[in-house]
């Protein structure tokens, strides 16, 4: 029984996410590679959409990883690399969109929905506060309740 549990635990742990960066993509300079990995973690795979290009196995993600590494080796700053990718693919390529006027709806919608939900709960609670629930006890039920409470 213990062997089976250990086997199941091993299988679950071995199924953890694995980075999709291939060995042939890795830069020789560890500092540049660290920058590339950090930037790749910020960019959305346009095929998978909820994965970063660092985690995705899609061909487009591989092309974007290579593009990021190429721009870094050419001497671009992190901001310049991000700006270049955004200029080609739009704001959607960012996993964490910038807070700007054009993304105000994106950032404001959760707040508006939270406030609307709180207002709906408050209105519902106030409507219920004035209403009685249930029916009055009959004289027989009231007598039994009084007898139980006296004991």
N, C-alpha and C positions, 0 to 999 in steps of 0.2 A: 504494500500500500504506500509506503514512504517513497519507494522508487518511482511509483506512478506520479505522486505529487511533485517530486523533484523534477521529473520529466516534463510535466505540464508547466511548472514554474520556469524551467529552462526554455521551453518553447515560447512562452509568453514574453519572456525577457529578450529572447533573440529576435522577436518580431518588432523591436523598437525601430523608429525611423532611422534610415541610413541616408547620409548625404549623397546627392547625385553627382557630385563633382568627380569627374574621371581623372585618373592619374596624369593623363597627357595634357590636362588643362592647368595643372598646378604650376605656379610660377616658382622659379628657382630661389628668389629672394623671399625669405619668410615674412618680412615686414610688408612687402607688396602683396603677398598672398593673403595675409591677415586683413589688409585693407580691401582686397577683392572679395573675400568671404563676407566681410561686414557689409559691403555695398550690395552684394548679391542677396543677402538676407533681407534687404529693404525693398527689393524689386519683386513685383508679382509676375508669375509665369502667366502669359497671356492665354495659354492653352488650358492649364489646370485651374487658374484664377484664384484659388485659395492656398496656393503654395508659393513659396519664394522660388526664384530661379535657382537658388542654392540647393533646394530640396527636390526639384523637379527633374524627371528624366526626359522630358519632351525635347525635341530637336530645337525648337525656338528658344527654350531655356538655355540649352547648350550654346546656341549662337549668342545669346545675350551675355552669358558668362564669359565667353571669349571676347566679346566686345568690351565688356567692363575691364578685363585684364589687359586688353590692347590699349585702351585709353589710359589706364594706370601706368603702364610701361612707357607710354608716350609722354608722361609727365603731368597729366591732368590731375587737378585736385579732386577730392571726393565730391565736392559741390558741382564741379564742372562735369564730372562723369554722370551724376544724377541729372543735371540739367540737360545734358546731351540725350540721355535715354528718354527723358520726359518729352523733349522736343520731337523725338521720333515717334513715340508711342502714346503720348498724352499722360494726363495725371493718373489715369487708371492703373498705370504700371507701378505706382507707388503703393506698397502695402499699408503704409501709414500716411494718408493724404495730408498735404499742408493745410494750415488754417488760413484761408484767404477768402475774399468776397465770393469767388466763384464756387467755393466748397462750403459756404455757410449753410446751405440747406442740408448738406451731408452731415455736418457737425451739429446743427441745430435740431434736426428731426428727433433724435433720442430724447433731448431735453423737453421738447414740446410734447412728445408722447408720454413721458413720465409725468409732466404737469397735468395733462389731460386725464390720465388715469387717476391721479390723486384727486383731482376735482370731481370726477365721476364717483369715486368712493365716498368723498365728503358729502356730495348731494344725496347719494343713496342712504348714507347713515343718517342724515338729517330727516329724510322722508320717513324712515323707519322709527325714529325716536318718538314721534307723536302717536304712533299707532299702537294699539294694544294687541298682544298676540295671545292666542288661545281663548278659552272660554272660562267663565267664572265657575267656581266649584259649587256643586249642589250642596244642599244642607247636610245630606248624609256624608258626602266626601269631606266637608268641613268638620263635621263631628269626629270622623275617624282621624283626620289630621290633628285635631286638637288633642284627641286621646293619645296619639303617638308622641306628640310633643310634650305632654305632661309626664310621660314615663321616663 
